[in-house]
Amino acid sequence: AQAVAHSFMVAAMAAMKFVALGLLALGKVTDAAKLVRLNATIDSKNPVPDVVTLITEMKERIIADGKLEEQSYDKYACWCEDTLGRKAGDIAKGKENIEALESFIVKVKSEIAAHGSEIEQLKKDIAENAGSRREADEVRNKEFEEYHDEKTESEQCLGALEAAIKVLSGAGAKKGFLETTREAQLLSVVAGVRAVLTRPQVANSVSRTDLDAVKNFVDRPEDFMGGRLGGVSAAQITNNPFGEYAPQSTQIQGILKGMYDTFIADIEKANAEEAEAQKSFEALMATKMKEAETLQATLDQQTGDEAKKTKQLAESKEILDDTKAQ
């Protein structure tokens, strides 16, 4: 019986050592001192109580380690769940971003095309505005040249008429003036009056009878004197109660004075019309310049918007490519 008991104890200690080594191999006993203590206990004469204590401690340690591992697993599982959820959210958000970017790109392309069309039209409008201003300026310059030429000719006619009236007003003057000087003055004014008769205002403002009388004076000035120019005899001058000039000079003076007044009125009318034309031209040019400034400002705005949206388009395409690559 003692031999059987001894054999049982030896077998039990061997089994306990095997369990200890197994626990060490499984990593449940990590403290070398505890392992030494366990072996010493197994080698003692009555190791059962100590072995039970050690096994109990090992059990508690295994349970604690299991809880730690369970907590680690739960933490890892929670992390995985959160990561997968976040990743799924990122994917969904990425899809939304892709759709939004694609819609935005289509919209921006359409707006850029609209800006391009608007810019082309604005350039045409600006060119037309500049062309209309050049045309208006050319017309105004031509009108002014015509006005200036007409005014110059009218003023020359006024000078000729004024000189003729002044010379003819010497009718009835007493003898003693130099006849040669009178003849030269008369010939001079006749040449000026002849030029006046070519003006259209004369035909429109003088009756046919008066016009014929002035033409007769221009063609035959000697008929309006006591004798022929350069050959006036003393007897003829003595028999002429009106002095050097014939009495028809008064009639001619009246007709020429009427012509003079007509030219004065025409010049005043032309001056008023020129002033009004210049005023209208300046108003037109001011309007055209304001329109040109507005068109240019709009063109600058459209060009800036087009450049800005072109940049946005490039950036959106780059973001879209990056989003798809994620």
C-alpha positions in Angstrom: 0.0 0.0 0.0 2.8 2.4 0.8 4.4 1.6 -2.5 1.2 2.3 -4.3 0.8 5.6 -2.5 4.4 6.6 -3.3 3.9 5.7 -6.9 0.7 7.9 -7.0 2.6 10.8 -5.4 5.4 10.6 -7.9 2.9 10.4 -10.8 1.0 13.4 -9.4 4.2 15.5 -9.1 5.2 14.6 -12.6 1.8 15.6 -13.8 1.9 18.9 -11.9 5.4 19.7 -13.4 4.0 18.9 -16.9 1.1 21.2 -16.2 3.5 23.9 -15.0 5.6 23.5 -18.1 2.5 23.6 -20.3 1.3 26.8 -18.6 4.8 28.3 -19.2 4.6 27.3 -22.8 1.2 28.8 -23.2 2.4 32.0 -21.6 0.1 31.8 -18.6 3.1 31.7 -16.2 5.5 34.4 -17.2 7.3 34.9 -13.9 10.4 32.6 -13.6 10.4 32.9 -9.8 6.9 31.5 -9.6 7.9 28.6 -11.9 10.8 27.8 -9.6 8.6 28.0 -6.6 6.1 25.7 -8.2 8.7 23.1 -9.0 10.0 23.4 -5.4 6.5 22.9 -4.1 6.0 19.9 -6.3 9.3 18.4 -5.0 8.2 18.8 -1.3 6.8 15.9 0.7 3.2 17.3 0.8 2.9 19.7 -2.2 -0.9 19.5 -2.7 -2.0 22.6 -0.7 0.7 24.8 -2.3 0.0 23.4 -5.7 -3.7 24.1 -5.3 -2.9 27.7 -4.2 -0.7 28.2 -7.2 -3.2 26.7 -9.6 -5.9 28.9 -8.1 -3.7 31.9 -8.7 -3.0 30.8 -12.2 -6.7 30.4 -12.8 -7.4 33.9 -11.5 -4.5 35.2 -13.7 -5.9 33.3 -16.7 -9.3 34.7 -16.1 -7.9 38.2 -15.7 -5.8 37.8 -18.9 -8.9 36.5 -20.7 -10.8 39.6 -19.6 -8.0 41.8 -20.8 -7.9 40.0 -24.1 -11.6 40.3 -24.4 -11.4 44.1 -23.7 -8.6 44.4 -26.3 -10.7 42.4 -28.8 -13.8 44.6 -28.0 -11.6 47.7 -28.4 -10.2 46.5 -31.7 -13.6 45.4 -32.9 -15.0 48.8 -32.0 -12.1 50.5 -33.8 -12.8 48.3 -36.9 -16.5 49.1 -36.7 -15.8 52.9 -36.4 -13.1 52.7 -39.1 -15.4 50.9 -41.5 -18.3 53.2 -40.7 -16.1 56.2 -41.2 -14.7 54.8 -44.4 -18.2 54.1 -45.7 -19.2 57.6 -44.8 -16.1 58.9 -46.6 -17.0 56.9 -49.6 -20.6 58.2 -49.6 -19.4 61.7 -49.1 -16.8 61.2 -51.9 -19.6 60.1 -54.3 -21.6 63.1 -53.3 -18.5 65.3 -53.9 -17.9 63.7 -57.3 -21.5 64.3 -58.3 -21.4 67.9 -57.1 -18.0 68.5 -58.8 -19.2 67.1 -62.1 -22.4 69.2 -61.9 -20.3 72.3 -61.0 -17.9 71.6 -63.9 -20.7 71.4 -66.4 -22.2 74.6 -65.0 -18.9 76.5 -65.1 -18.2 75.3 -68.7 -21.6 76.7 -69.7 -20.9 80.0 -67.9 -17.4 80.3 -69.5 -19.0 79.7 -73.0 -21.6 82.4 -72.2 -18.8 84.8 -71.1 -17.0 84.1 -74.4 -20.0 85.0 -76.4 -20.7 88.1 -74.4 -17.1 89.2 -74.7 -17.2 88.8 -78.5 -20.4 90.8 -78.7 -19.0 93.5 -76.5 -15.9 93.8 -78.7 -18.1 94.2 -81.7 -20.2 96.8 -79.9 -17.1 98.7 -78.9 -15.7 98.6 -82.4 -19.1 99.9 -83.8 -19.2 102.6 -81.1 -15.7 103.7 -82.1 -16.7 103.6 -85.8 -19.8 105.7 -85.2 -17.8 108.3 -83.3 -15.2 108.5 -86.2 -18.0 108.8 -88.7 -19.8 111.5 -86.7 -16.5 113.4 -86.3 -15.8 113.2 -90.1 -19.4 114.5 -90.8 -19.0 117.3 -88.3 -15.6 118.3 -89.7 -17.1 118.3 -93.2 -20.1 120.4 -92.1 -17.8 122.8 -90.4 -15.6 123.2 -93.4 -18.6 123.9 -95.6 -19.9 126.4 -93.0 -16.5 128.0 -92.8 -16.1 128.3 -96.6 -19.7 129.6 -97.0 -19.1 132.1 -94.2 -15.8 133.3 -95.8 -17.5 133.8 -99.2 -20.5 135.5 -97.6 -18.2 137.9 -95.7 -16.3 138.6 -98.9 -19.6 139.4 -100.6 -20.5 141.7 -97.6 -17.2 143.5 -98.1 -17.8 143.9 -101.8 -21.3 145.2 -101.3 -20.2 147.5 -98.5 -17.5 149.0 -100.7 -19.9 149.4 -103.6 -22.5 151.2 -101.4 -19.8 153.4 -100.1 -18.6 154.4 -103.5 -22.1 154.9 -104.9 -23.0 157.0 -101.9 -20.7 159.7 -103.4 -23.4 160.6 -105.9 -24.2 164.3 -106.0 -20.8 165.2 -104.6 -19.4 168.6 -105.6 -16.7 169.0 -108.3 -13.1 169.1 -107.3 -12.5 165.4 -106.5 -10.0 163.5 -108.7 -12.0 161.9 -111.4 -9.4 159.2 -112.0 -9.7 158.0 -108.4 -13.5 157.9 -108.7 -13.2 155.8 -111.9 -10.8 153.4 -110.3 -13.0 152.9 -107.2 -16.1 152.3 -109.4 -14.2 149.7 -111.5 -13.1 148.0 -108.3 -16.5 147.8 -106.8 -18.0 146.6 -110.1 -15.7 143.6 -110.1 -16.7 142.8 -106.5 -20.4 143.1 -107.3 -20.1 140.9 -110.3 -18.8 138.1 -108.0 -21.7 138.7 -105.6 -24.2 138.1 -108.4 -23.0 134.5 -108.7 -24.2 133.7 -105.2 -27.5 131.7 -105.0 -28.7 134.0 -102.2 -29.0 136.9 -104.7 -31.3 135.1 -107.1 -33.5 134.0 -104.1 -33.7 137.4 -102.5 -33.8 140.0 -105.3 -36.5 140.5 -107.8 -35.8 140.0 -111.5 -36.1 143.7 -112.2 -33.7 144.7 -109.5 -31.3 141.9 -110.5 -31.4 143.2 -114.1 -30.6 146.7 -112.9 -27.6 145.6 -110.9 -26.4 143.4 -113.9 -26.8 146.5 -116.1 -24.7 148.5 -113.6 -22.0 145.9 -113.5 -21.9 145.5 -117.3 -22.1 149.2 -118.2 -21.0 151.3 -115.2 -20.5 154.3 -117.5 -24.3 154.6 -118.0 -24.5 155.5 -114.3 -22.2 158.5 -114.8 -22.5 161.7 -116.7 -20.3 160.2 -119.5 -18.0 157.3 -120.3 -15.3 156.5 -117.8 -12.0 158.1 -118.6 -13.6 160.5 -121.1 -15.9 162.8 -119.2 -16.0 166.3 -120.8 -16.4 169.5 -118.8 -19.6 170.3 -120.6 -21.1 166.9 -119.6 -20.1 167.4 -116.0 -21.6 170.9 -116.1 -24.9 169.7 -117.5 -25.1 166.9 -114.9 -26.9 168.3 -111.9 -26.0 165.1 -109.8 -22.3 165.4 -110.0 -20.0 162.5 -111.2 -22.6 159.7 -110.8 -25.9 159.3 -112.6 -29.1 159.5 -110.6 -29.6 155.6 -111.0 -26.9 155.2 -108.4 -29.5 155.8 -105.7 -31.5 152.9 -107.0 -28.5 150.6 -107.2 -27.5 151.6 -103.7 -30.9 150.5 -102.4 -30.7 147.2 -104.2 -27.2 146.5 -103.0 -28.3 147.4 -99.4 -31.0 144.8 -99.7 -28.5 142.3 -100.8 -26.2 143.3 -97.9 -29.0 142.7 -95.4 -29.7 139.3 -96.9 -26.1 138.2 -96.6 -26.1 139.5 -93.0 -29.2 137.5 -92.2 -27.8 134.4 -93.9 -24.6 134.6 -92.0 -26.5 135.0 -88.7 -28.7 132.0 -89.6 -25.6 130.0 -90.6 -23.9 130.9 -87.3 -26.9 129.8 -85.3 -27.2 126.5 -87.2 -23.5 125.9 -86.8 -23.7 126.5 -83.1 -26.7 124.1 -82.8 -24.9 121.5 -84.9 -21.8 121.7 -82.7 -23.9 121.5 -79.6 -25.7 118.4 -81.0 -22.4 116.9 -82.0 -20.9 117.4 -78.5 -24.0 115.9 -76.9 -23.8 112.9 -79.3 -20.1 112.4 -78.6 -20.7 112.6 -74.9 -23.4 109.9 -75.1 -21.2 107.8 -77.3 -18.2 108.2 -75.0 -20.4 107.2 -72.0 -21.6 104.2 -73.9 -18.1 103.3 -74.8 -17.0 103.5 -71.2 -19.9 101.3 -70.1 -19.1 98.8 -72.8 -15.4 98.7 -71.8 -16.3 98.3 -68.1 -18.6 95.5 -68.9 -16.0 93.9 -71.1 -13.4 94.1 -68.3 -15.9 92.5 -65.9 -16.8 89.7 -68.3 -13.1 89.1 -69.0 -12.3 88.9 -65.3 -15.2 86.6 -64.6 -14.2 84.4 -67.5 -10.6 84.1 -66.2 -11.9 83.5 -62.6 -14.2 80.7 -63.8 -11.5 79.2 -66.0 -9.3 78.9 -62.9 -12.2 77.4 -60.9 -12.7 74.9 -63.7 -9.1 73.8 -63.7 -9.1 73.5 -59.9 -12.4 71.5 -59.9 -11.1 69.1 -62.4 -8.0 68.5 -60.3 -10.1 67.9 -57.2 -12.4 65.6 -59.1 -9.4 63.5 -60.3 -8.0 63.4 -56.7 -11.4 62.4 -55.3 -11.9 59.6 -57.8 -8.4 58.3 -57.1 -9.1 57.9 -53.4 
